[in-house]
Amino acid sequence: YYSYFAGQNMIYNLVSTYLVTYLMFQGITPAKSATVMLIVKIWDAVNDTLFGIIFDKVRFKSGKKYLPWIKASTIIIPICTVLIFFIPSAFAENAKLAWFAVAYILWDAAYTLCDVPIFAIITSMTNSLDERNTVISYKSIWTYIGVGITTVVATVLVSENIGASYSVVAVVLCLMAFATMQPA
């Protein structure tokens, strides 16, 4: 359970910290990328509600309510993240912006696909409020471990000594995130 949060937050930190810089390197003006991000975040407020309804309504044959969503997100989130960081450099700015918009919407939906179930699954792990609070407090530690891993890996890989692209950083971190999310 805890390692999932490390991987999930490796990806979240990659997108929230390095995406704007990557888009500027791609030649997309900050105003245009910010507009897309704003539109997607407005959509996020709507899709969170829609996914919540879907999560409540869907019944899996296995009887598990949250785990199938978590398993699916383990694969879908890294793929969508890599799509964000693989905008073809030969595209014109508007085509790059369109690629980013579609990839970012997919990423946001994929992230919602994991976020609701991973936090809700705690209710099926224990009925004890004290145990739930303990689990959630340890979850926060693993969240920051994921953030720290992203910060160190991305900084080292894009440094002058290595000079990797953000696309390489995304692949490396997504593979690491997949490995830590998979045990859940």
Long-range contacts (C-beta under 8 A, 24 or more apart in sequence): 1-121, 1-125, 1-135, 1-139, 1-184, 2-138, 2-139, 2-141, 2-142, 3-142, 3-180, 3-181, 3-183, 3-184, 4-70, 4-74, 4-118, 4-180, 4-181, 4-183, 4-184, 5-118, 5-139, 5-142, 5-143, 5-146, 6-142, 6-143, 6-145, 6-146, 6-149, 6-177, 6-180, 7-74, 7-146, 7-176, 7-177, 7-178, 7-179, 7-180, 7-181, 8-77, 8-114, 8-115, 8-118, 8-143, 8-146, 8-177, 8-181, 9-142, 9-143, 9-144, 9-146, 9-147, 9-150, 10-146, 10-147, 10-149, 10-150, 10-173, 10-176, 10-177, 10-180, 11-77, 11-78, 11-81, 11-111, 11-150, 11-173, 11-174, 11-177, 12-111, 12-146, 13-146, 13-147, 13-150, 13-151, 14-81, 14-150, 14-154, 14-169, 14-170, 14-173, 15-81, 15-84, 15-107, 17-150, 17-151, 17-154, 18-154, 18-166, 18-169, 19-84, 21-166, 22-85, 22-166, 23-100, 25-166, 26-87, 26-89, 26-96, 26-100, 27-93, 27-96, 28-93, 28-96, 28-97, 28-100, 29-93, 32-93, 32-97, 33-97, 33-100, 36-97, 36-100, 36-101, 36-104, 37-104, 39-101, 40-101, 40-104, 40-105, 40-108, 41-108, 43-105, 43-108, 44-108, 44-112, 47-108, 47-109, 47-112, 48-112, 48-116, 51-109, 51-112, 51-113, 51-116, 52-116, 55-116, 55-117, 55-120, 65-117, 65-120, 65-124, 66-117, 66-118, 66-120, 66-121, 66-124, 67-117, 67-121, 69-113, 69-114, 69-116, 69-117, 70-114, 70-117, 70-118, 70-121, 70-184, 71-184, 72-113, 73-110, 73-111, 73-113, 73-114, 73-117, 73-181, 74-114, 74-178, 74-181, 74-182, 74-184, 75-178, 76-110, 76-113, 77-107, 77-110, 77-111, 77-113, 77-114, 77-177, 77-181, 78-174, 78-175, 78-177, 78-178, 79-110, 79-174, 80-106, 80-107, 80-110, 81-107, 81-170, 81-173, 81-174, 81-177, 82-167, 82-170, 82-171, 82-174, 83-107, 84-170, 85-166, 85-167, 85-169, 85-170, 86-167, 86-170, 118-184, 146-177, 146-180, 149-173, 149-176
